[in-house]
Amino acid sequence: MTTSTDDRQRIEEWLTSSESNRRPLLVLGPARCGKSDLLKAAAEGIDGALLLDCAGLTADEVARRIVTETGGNPTPSGRRWPRHVLHTEVRGDHILLLTNVQWAGVSATSSEPSRIGRDLMRQLLWAPRASLHMAVEWDPDLLGAPPSVSTTLTLAETEGSAATAGSLLDRSLAARALHALSCSELPITPLPVWQLLVAAVDSSGVLPDESDLHRIMRDFSEVLGFQDGSSGEPGVSFRHPSLGQRQRRSHPAGQEQQARIMEMLTEYAGASGPGRAWHGLGEVGRYAAKALPVHAALAGSLERTLAQGAVLANMEASSLWDALRIAFPDGVPPRSVAADIRALEWQGVQPADQGEWVSWLHHVALSSGRTEVARQLLESGVTMPWRTMWSRWRPSGIFGGHEGEVGRVDEIGLRSGPNAGLCVLTARDITTGKAALPEFSYVLREWAVTTGNPAGEEIVIDESLDEADWVFDERAPDDVSAVFATHSPSGWRVEDAAVPPPPRVPAAVRQGVLVDGMWVLAGDGGLFAVSVPPSELDARPMSWLPEPLVTAHVELTVPRLPADARSAARGDASSRFWFEQSFGMGACHPLSAGDIPHGLENERARRFLIDIGLPVVEDFLHLRTHSLQGSGLRAIPWPPNAKVSTPGTAGPFFDIGVWMHSRLLLDGGTGQILRDTTRGSDALLASSSLPQFFTMVRLFNDHRKAMYPSRADRQDWHRILREWCREIDPAALEGEVWDIVLGSYDFEDSTWDLVSSDGRFP
């Protein structure tokens, strides 16, 4: 197809404009009007332009190719896992031309077009080390309206671009067959699958004859074609994917039809008996493995389907992630099977085959306590390269502390105990004041190798873990055969080169020891043991990144603010115990009504001090509150040279403590909490009331101390915590203090260096 000289001129004008590196060019127009041809022609005339056909690719595959072809390394080596690879590895001045973005992904209902056209494009355009000029083929029907920060070029309709599939409004077999083909999630559909889809959408359940389908293909040869699929199997397809999409839009399949498709696929897979992997059941079985998650999501029954371990085991990971985005557009609920699947992607798990995927599904099922699902996964017929024998790995999707958790493991060893037999020794560094005057200490704990059960209580050792003799000289008893391994971005490093490495794992798993025929693995989320059959694992597997290159397909939904926190934010008298669970028993010091000064007129503040008491807090982001017992509230004058920036603030002001080197003041008239920043900027709103302020402090303290199983889990809950605090006190979130406290800074201990000694922020 020839391209217009005017259109090529428009591309050249965009490319030479001053905003082209931050304002992408989107090429629009009806299907088959020449969008791809225009970008291909432009690439031929631009030296060094990178042309990338996105058809059939995932967003991460596109991102990986862009990183590689612009000179970066998508999997940098070293001791630390890279963060934000797209920001660090995409460098220099480049011109990127992306065609067929609307046909990205494998399934017809794929979210990959949106992930490329929106998520990936946004990340690339703001890569700090690069100046990228991007032109993208854009289909509003699949990608939505173009972003406001873009330049558009719309091509005119050409002869043949409006071809249709004929008049299909009757109930003839041809009409049903073409409608059924448009319901297929694959670009090329094997004939047996087409037969099943026709029977499903017709509700009769009767498979049409193959001869009838061949006749329909001949009658509609201008629309349909016969070709080999990606696996080499012949199949039928629309001659252009836009014809299938047009058929979908004009005759959409409802939930009832999608449910029948799902039911017929599962019945077919189950007809061969239990314990048969779907990939070994021919064309229909392979289609079910790839497409059933999406059909279940469109039918509104994905959540129920995921609870069936035998079905879950046969679903491909990439299709499951697409299905999650369809079924949970507002986010997956925490502590669900869907959340576990989403967490695996968010931690960077990209399985090489179905067996490796089921090994991880089984692991998270055991870790989450879903023993029945775990049993069904084992009996699914899918061959697993390794199996979790026991797990004390913290489940994802839990806020704050978790009863019975192992916590982060920094070092492991082995020790023979008199009662529990051979035990795994775990240590967690709890040194504080690392940036100034460190107080060295670590927590030591023992766990039975065979079961993972605790053997004795934890012990706190007041010395540096880096200097502990057992870490280097006495890591295992002399009579125990053990091999230790450490995990880094370059993979596993095993002390004995003759021993095959442990399974491929996410970045949160840091160490391992081979003992009694099992690998005991440990890291941020605790520890677990896996059994690996001989010769099942790749000797040098490619390491995973700590997170997807682009982003996870779907977020974790923001759950309701916990009831205890909701009550505390209201100042309910019953909340005293909830505050003391975090700040320490007896930390709240109630005052009698007679102890409340007359200047404190705000009733909400008065009730909080009488019913709950001011929590005495120490060493929390430099927050230190006063004990009011004995001394009571002390009124202080507002300094005459300080501007009060909070509307309605009139005083009197009462000194209740110090936060980040500035006095923390309670306004007796409004109940607001203010920072006296007379040595810095104007007064800053910290919260609109005592109960709201201390509820936010406690929630953040719980989050800061939580031993999440991965960096991804911590990021999830950091975002959720911010939304909870916005619900508790939206005004506080507008101020600088809480905006910085709830920012992206990682808190490792009691030291916080984002505020100077004069109370100023950087």
BELTACOR-V469159 format. One record per residue. N is the residue number from 1. PSI is psi in whole degrees, -180 to 180 (none if undefined). Layout:
BEGIN
n;psi
N;PSI
N;PSI
END
This chain:
BEGIN
n;psi
1;129
2;152
3;149
4;139
5;-37
6;-40
7;-41
8;-35
9;-38
10;-39
11;-42
12;-40
13;-42
14;-42
15;-33
16;-3
17;156
18;-20
19;7
20;-23
21;-9
22;0
23;95
24;155
25;123
26;123
27;114
28;171
29;164
30;162
31;141
32;33
33;-1
34;19
35;-48
36;-42
37;-38
38;-45
39;-35
40;-43
41;-39
42;-41
43;-37
44;-27
45;1
46;117
47;131
48;5
49;141
50;114
51;127
52;120
53;116
54;-2
55;126
56;-2
57;154
58;166
59;-40
60;-36
61;-41
62;-45
63;-43
64;-41
65;-37
66;-44
67;-47
68;-46
69;-8
70;10
71;4
72;176
73;111
74;-17
75;72
76;145
77;177
78;-174
79;-25
80;144
81;139
82;151
83;140
84;61
85;-39
86;-32
87;-31
88;-29
89;-15
90;113
91;159
92;-177
93;118
94;155
95;119
96;128
97;114
98;119
99;160
100;36
101;-36
102;-16
103;22
104;160
105;170
106;-43
107;154
108;-27
109;25
110;147
111;0
112;-36
113;-44
114;-38
115;-34
116;-51
117;-22
118;-62
119;-54
120;-44
121;-41
122;-42
123;-40
124;-39
125;-22
126;21
127;121
128;-21
129;12
130;156
131;101
132;133
133;114
134;129
135;130
136;132
137;127
138;129
139;106
140;-28
141;-31
142;-27
143;-7
144;-176
145;144
146;147
147;151
148;-32
149;65
150;159
151;136
152;146
153;114
154;121
155;151
156;157
157;139
158;167
159;127
160;-18
161;-18
162;19
163;142
164;175
165;19
166;-179
167;110
168;29
169;-9
170;178
171;29
172;164
173;-38
174;-42
175;-44
176;-38
177;-42
178;-37
179;-43
180;-40
181;-35
182;-18
183;-14
184;142
185;-2
186;147
187;-29
188;120
189;120
190;149
191;-43
192;-33
193;-41
194;-42
195;-47
196;-39
197;-39
198;-45
199;-36
200;-45
201;-21
202;-11
203;-1
204;-28
205;6
206;124
207;131
208;158
209;147
210;-33
211;-36
212;-40
213;-37
214;-37
215;-41
216;-38
217;-39
218;-40
219;-28
220;44
221;-22
222;-13
223;-38
224;152
225;163
226;124
227;171
228;139
229;-176
230;-28
231;6
232;-4
233;136
234;149
235;175
236;149
237;160
238;142
239;-22
240;136
241;-24
242;-28
243;-40
244;-40
245;-38
246;-41
247;-39
248;-42
249;-36
250;-29
251;70
252;144
253;127
254;179
255;-35
256;-44
257;-41
258;-36
259;-39
260;-39
261;-46
262;-44
263;-42
264;-36
265;-44
266;-36
267;-42
268;-45
269;-34
270;-14
271;-23
272;0
273;163
274;158
275;23
276;122
277;136
278;-31
279;-19
280;12
281;28
282;-165
283;-41
284;-40
285;-43
286;-36
287;-43
288;-41
289;-35
290;-35
291;-19
292;-40
293;-42
294;-43
295;-41
296;-40
297;-43
298;-26
299;-6
300;21
301;24
302;-43
303;-42
304;-36
305;-38
306;-23
307;-9
308;102
309;-38
310;-35
311;-46
312;-40
313;-26
314;-3
315;133
316;145
317;-48
318;-37
319;-36
320;-42
321;-40
322;-42
323;-37
324;-39
325;-33
326;-46
327;-29
328;67
329;-24
330;8
331;150
332;145
333;140
334;155
335;30
336;165
337;-40
338;-40
339;-36
340;-43
341;-44
342;-39
343;-37
344;-43
345;-43
346;-24
347;1
348;4
349;118
350;86
351;144
352;-27
353;177
354;-35
355;-46
356;-38
357;-44
358;-34
359;-41
360;-37
361;-41
362;-40
363;-49
364;-29
365;-45
366;-43
367;-31
368;-1
369;15
370;74
371;-34
372;-43
373;-42
374;-42
375;-43
376;-35
377;-40
378;-33
379;12
380;-19
381;-11
382;127
383;120
384;130
385;-22
386;162
387;135
388;123
389;-40
390;156
391;130
392;37
393;131
394;132
395;153
396;164
397;21
398;130
399;139
400;-152
401;155
402;121
403;131
404;4
405;151
406;-38
407;178
408;139
409;118
410;-31
411;149
412;156
413;-173
414;145
415;139
416;123
417;153
418;-28
419;-45
420;-2
421;-150
422;131
423;150
424;131
425;126
426;145
427;139
428;123
429;126
430;28
431;137
432;164
433;37
434;-31
435;-12
436;-89
437;92
438;137
439;99
440;137
441;158
442;159
443;130
444;136
445;154
446;146
447;137
448;130
449;-40
450;-28
451;-20
452;4
453;146
454;143
455;89
456;174
457;163
458;150
459;135
460;122
461;122
462;68
463;169
464;130
465;-30
466;-18
467;10
468;128
469;-37
470;-23
471;-32
472;-41
473;-28
474;49
475;-23
476;148
477;151
478;-30
479;11
480;128
481;116
482;146
483;125
484;153
485;148
486;148
487;130
488;175
489;-25
490;-1
491;-164
492;137
493;110
494;135
495;-34
496;110
497;-20
498;-11
499;127
500;147
501;167
502;176
503;161
504;135
505;161
506;170
507;-23
508;-18
509;123
510;-32
511;164
512;158
513;131
514;117
515;140
516;36
517;7
518;149
519;120
520;118
521;145
522;158
523;-146
524;-32
525;5
526;-132
527;158
528;163
529;139
530;147
531;130
532;113
533;149
534;139
535;22
536;-22
537;151
538;131
539;-29
540;72
541;151
542;132
543;153
544;153
545;160
546;-7
547;164
548;153
549;-38
550;-79
551;168
552;154
553;-31
554;154
555;168
556;130
557;155
558;110
559;169
560;144
561;130
562;144
563;-39
564;-42
565;-36
566;-44
567;-41
568;-41
569;-26
570;-15
571;23
572;139
573;-29
574;-8
575;-7
576;-44
577;-39
578;-43
579;-42
580;-19
581;-32
582;-44
583;-12
584;141
585;132
586;5
587;-25
588;129
589;92
590;152
591;154
592;163
593;-34
594;-18
595;-12
596;121
597;153
598;-28
599;-17
600;89
601;-20
602;118
603;-36
604;-41
605;-40
606;-47
607;-38
608;-44
609;-30
610;-47
611;-34
612;-50
613;150
614;120
615;131
616;111
617;138
618;142
619;43
620;101
621;43
622;20
623;127
624;116
625;156
626;148
627;122
628;-7
629;126
630;-59
631;-32
632;-172
633;136
634;116
635;139
636;150
637;146
638;129
639;135
640;-24
641;5
642;131
643;132
644;112
645;-9
646;121
647;139
648;-1
649;123
650;-15
651;-173
652;164
653;139
654;131
655;117
656;-1
657;-162
658;136
659;120
660;52
661;18
662;145
663;143
664;121
665;140
666;122
667;116
668;-24
669;-43
670;-18
671;2
672;153
673;127
674;152
675;128
676;98
677;47
678;-20
679;-1
680;-123
681;-169
682;170
683;140
684;135
685;124
686;-35
687;165
688;-2
689;160
690;-51
691;-38
692;-44
693;-51
694;-24
695;-43
696;-39
697;-45
698;-43
699;-42
700;-37
701;-42
702;-42
703;-43
704;-36
705;-11
706;141
707;76
708;152
709;-8
710;163
711;-36
712;-42
713;-40
714;-40
715;-40
716;-51
717;-24
718;-44
719;-43
720;-41
721;-41
722;-41
723;-36
724;-46
725;-33
726;-38
727;-40
728;-46
729;83
730;-32
731;-37
732;-36
733;-17
734;-17
735;163
736;-34
737;-61
738;-27
739;-37
740;-43
741;-40
742;21
743;-155
744;8
745;138
746;125
747;119
748;-32
749;-155
750;-7
751;134
752;118
753;25
754;4
755;137
756;173
757;-15
758;10
759;4
760;149
761;156
762;none
END
